Amino acid sequence: MSLTFIRTNDCARQSVAGEGASAEVLNESLCGAKNVLAKIHWLKGDEKLQADAKKGTHELIYLLEGDAIINLNQKDYPVTKGAGVYLGPSEAAAIRPGGKGEIKLLRLIVPETKD
């Protein structure tokens, strides 16, 4: 295994109306990661990340910067930097800014494994 330095600020950002901007920072083409995908998401204003863990995947969403609202099972939870949410297969959450500033999220997606 070799060490790979990834310049996350240089990763190409993609914008989707209402969903903010995101950039893949861990994937097969960047560093050979075949079984994991990581993205950084930037959201502001009324933008929202709708995270739906697909069947056979797990997700971890971690708040890197800002204040946010995480909606789980139709209930809102105000959170601050350092909070996270784990989604098992077929679970969902929505995350949006909780204040006037931008939020920055790290989203890690991994496949379900069987021992």
Backbone torsions as a table, in degrees:
resi	resn	phi	psi	omega
1	MET	NA	136.9	178.3
2	SER	-110.8	154.6	179.1
3	LEU	-80.3	132.0	179.4
4	THR	-123.1	125.2	176.3
5	PHE	-94.9	124.8	-179.5
6	ILE	-111.9	120.5	177.9
7	ARG	-84.7	88.6	-173.2
8	THR	-60.4	-31.9	179.1
9	ASN	-70.3	-18.1	179.4
10	ASP	-94.4	-5.9	179.9
11	CYS	-69.3	139.6	-176.6
12	ALA	-62.5	127.7	177.1
13	ARG	-91.8	141.9	174.1
14	GLN	-121.1	136.8	178.3
15	SER	-109.3	140.2	175.8
16	VAL	-128.8	128.0	-177.9
17	ALA	-51.8	126.7	178.4
18	GLY	82.2	-10.5	-176.8
19	GLU	-118.5	7.9	178.3
20	GLY	73.5	-153.5	-179.5
21	ALA	-118.2	153.0	176.4
22	SER	-146.3	157.8	176.5
23	ALA	-142.8	133.4	173.6
24	GLU	-74.8	127.0	-178.1
25	VAL	-117.5	-5.6	177.0
26	LEU	-149.8	115.6	179.0
27	ASN	-163.0	-178.2	-176.5
28	GLU	-65.7	-41.3	-177.0
29	SER	-71.6	-30.5	179.8
30	LEU	-76.2	-39.2	-173.4
31	CYS	-149.5	9.6	178.7
32	GLY	85.4	9.7	-179.6
33	ALA	-73.9	106.8	-175.7
34	LYS	-89.1	-25.2	-172.5
35	ASN	-117.6	20.5	-179.6
36	VAL	-151.9	147.8	176.3
37	LEU	-134.3	132.1	174.9
38	ALA	-127.1	138.0	178.5
39	LYS	-130.5	150.6	167.9
40	ILE	-106.9	133.8	179.1
41	HIS	-117.8	139.3	174.3
42	TRP	-118.6	125.0	-178.7
43	LEU	-130.0	144.7	175.8
44	LYS	-147.7	161.7	177.7
45	GLY	60.1	-126.8	-178.2
46	ASP	-91.3	8.3	-179.0
47	GLU	-69.2	152.8	-175.6
48	LYS	-147.0	141.3	171.4
49	LEU	-100.2	119.1	174.5
50	GLN	-99.5	107.9	-178.1
51	ALA	-102.6	119.5	178.6
52	ASP	-124.5	104.5	178.6
53	ALA	-65.5	122.3	-179.9
54	LYS	-69.8	160.5	176.0
55	LYS	-57.9	129.4	179.5
56	GLY	87.7	7.0	176.8
57	THR	-127.4	161.7	174.7
58	HIS	-125.4	149.8	177.9
59	GLU	-134.4	145.2	171.0
60	LEU	-124.4	126.1	177.5
61	ILE	-119.3	124.4	-172.4
62	TYR	-124.0	130.7	-179.8
63	LEU	-83.5	109.9	-178.9
64	LEU	-83.3	-37.5	-177.4
65	GLU	-146.7	143.5	172.2
66	GLY	95.3	-176.0	176.6
67	ASP	-113.0	136.6	-175.4
68	ALA	-138.2	169.7	172.3
69	ILE	-120.0	124.0	174.5
70	ILE	-106.1	127.4	178.7
71	ASN	-104.8	118.7	178.0
72	LEU	-125.4	126.0	178.5
73	ASN	51.1	45.7	177.6
74	GLN	66.7	17.5	177.1
75	LYS	-123.1	132.7	-179.7
76	ASP	-88.3	138.8	176.9
77	TYR	-127.6	112.9	175.6
78	PRO	-70.6	133.8	-178.8
79	VAL	-136.7	160.0	177.7
80	THR	-124.7	174.2	179.8
81	LYS	-42.9	132.7	179.4
82	GLY	100.3	-10.8	179.1
83	ALA	-81.6	155.8	177.7
84	GLY	-149.4	167.2	176.7
85	VAL	-139.6	137.4	176.7
86	TYR	-104.2	133.9	177.0
87	LEU	-119.7	121.2	174.2
88	GLY	-81.9	176.0	-179.9
89	PRO	-51.6	131.3	177.8
90	SER	69.4	12.6	175.0
91	GLU	-94.4	159.9	-176.4
92	ALA	-140.4	156.8	174.8
93	ALA	-153.2	154.4	173.3
94	ALA	-121.7	136.7	-179.6
95	ILE	-126.9	134.5	178.6
96	ARG	-142.4	159.7	176.5
97	PRO	-60.0	143.4	179.8
98	GLY	-102.1	-6.1	-179.9
99	GLY	-137.3	-156.0	-177.6
100	LYS	-86.8	-18.1	-176.2
101	GLY	-88.9	178.6	178.5
102	GLU	-81.8	150.2	171.2
103	ILE	-114.5	153.8	179.0
104	LYS	-128.2	124.5	-176.6
105	LEU	-119.2	146.5	168.8
106	LEU	-107.7	125.9	-179.1
107	ARG	-119.5	118.2	-179.0
108	LEU	-110.6	125.5	-178.4
109	ILE	-120.9	122.5	-179.7
110	VAL	-131.8	148.8	178.8
111	PRO	-75.8	154.5	174.8
112	GLU	-69.7	137.4	178.5
113	THR	-115.7	154.4	177.3
114	LYS	-116.8	130.2	179.8
115	ASP	-79.8	NA	NA
